[in-house]
Amino acid sequence: MQLETFLFPVAIIAIFYFLLILPQQRQAKAHKQMLSELKKGDKVITSGGLVGEVTHIEEDFIKIKLSDNVIVKIVREYVLKKADEKRADEK
């Protein structure tokens, strides 16, 4: 009886770990790696939906050229993905 009451919470925790926590950790690691590999000339999409080309990279900020005379400075973590990357479900 006590073994069953102990196994049920352990099973629930294991399910949450493998279905929620582990995939989120993998996604965060992939995003951090993508940010570290950004270079001048990469086309990126920000979390706000802006699409532009990286013109300058600083430690915490990135400058993105949106059009000929528009360059914005954003926080590096707000780069969502490279514009030329395919979505995971399209691969």
C-alpha positions as CSV (number, residue, x, y, z in Angstrom):
1,M,0.0,0.0,0.0
2,Q,2.7,2.5,0.9
3,L,4.8,1.6,-2.2
4,E,1.8,2.6,-4.4
5,T,1.3,5.9,-2.7
6,F,5.0,6.7,-3.1
7,L,5.2,5.6,-6.8
8,F,2.3,7.8,-8.0
9,P,3.9,11.2,-7.1
10,V,7.2,10.0,-8.5
11,A,5.5,9.0,-11.8
12,I,3.8,12.4,-12.0
13,I,7.1,14.2,-11.4
14,A,8.8,12.1,-14.0
15,I,6.1,12.8,-16.6
16,F,6.3,16.6,-16.0
17,Y,10.1,16.4,-16.3
18,F,10.2,14.6,-19.6
19,L,7.2,16.4,-21.2
20,L,7.7,20.0,-19.9
21,I,11.1,20.7,-18.3
22,L,13.5,18.8,-20.4
23,P,12.2,20.1,-23.8
24,Q,12.2,23.7,-22.4
25,Q,15.8,23.3,-21.3
26,R,16.8,22.0,-24.7
27,Q,15.1,24.9,-26.4
28,A,16.8,27.5,-24.1
29,K,20.2,25.9,-24.8
30,A,19.6,26.0,-28.6
31,H,18.5,29.7,-28.3
32,K,21.6,30.6,-26.3
33,Q,23.9,28.9,-28.8
34,M,22.2,30.7,-31.7
35,L,22.7,34.0,-29.9
36,S,26.4,33.3,-29.4
37,E,26.8,32.4,-33.1
38,L,25.2,35.6,-34.4
39,K,27.5,37.6,-36.7
40,K,27.4,40.7,-38.8
41,G,25.2,40.3,-41.9
42,D,22.8,37.7,-40.4
43,K,19.1,38.3,-41.0
44,V,17.1,37.9,-37.8
45,I,13.6,38.1,-36.5
46,T,13.0,39.8,-33.1
47,S,10.4,38.7,-30.5
48,G,8.5,41.9,-31.4
49,G,8.3,40.8,-35.1
50,L,10.9,43.1,-36.6
51,V,13.0,41.6,-39.4
52,G,16.4,43.1,-40.1
53,E,20.1,42.5,-40.7
54,V,22.7,42.5,-37.9
55,T,25.1,45.4,-38.3
56,H,26.9,45.5,-35.0
57,I,27.2,43.2,-32.0
58,E,27.9,44.2,-28.5
59,E,28.0,42.2,-25.3
60,D,24.4,42.8,-24.3
61,F,23.0,44.6,-27.4
62,I,22.7,44.2,-31.1
63,K,22.2,46.8,-33.8
64,I,19.8,45.8,-36.5
65,K,19.3,47.5,-39.9
66,L,15.6,47.5,-40.7
67,S,15.8,49.6,-43.9
68,D,18.3,51.9,-45.6
69,N,18.2,54.7,-42.9
70,V,16.8,52.8,-39.9
71,I,19.1,51.1,-37.4
72,V,17.7,50.0,-34.0
73,K,19.6,48.8,-31.0
74,I,17.9,45.9,-29.2
75,V,18.7,43.6,-26.2
76,R,20.5,40.5,-27.5
77,E,18.0,38.1,-25.9
78,Y,15.1,39.6,-27.9
79,V,16.4,38.0,-31.1
80,L,14.0,35.2,-31.6
81,K,15.7,33.4,-34.5
82,K,17.6,33.8,-37.7
83,A,15.3,34.7,-40.6
84,D,16.7,32.0,-42.8
85,E,16.2,29.2,-40.3
86,K,13.4,26.8,-41.1
87,R,10.8,26.1,-38.5
88,A,11.3,22.9,-36.5
89,D,8.1,21.3,-37.9
90,E,9.2,22.0,-41.5
91,K,12.5,20.1,-41.2
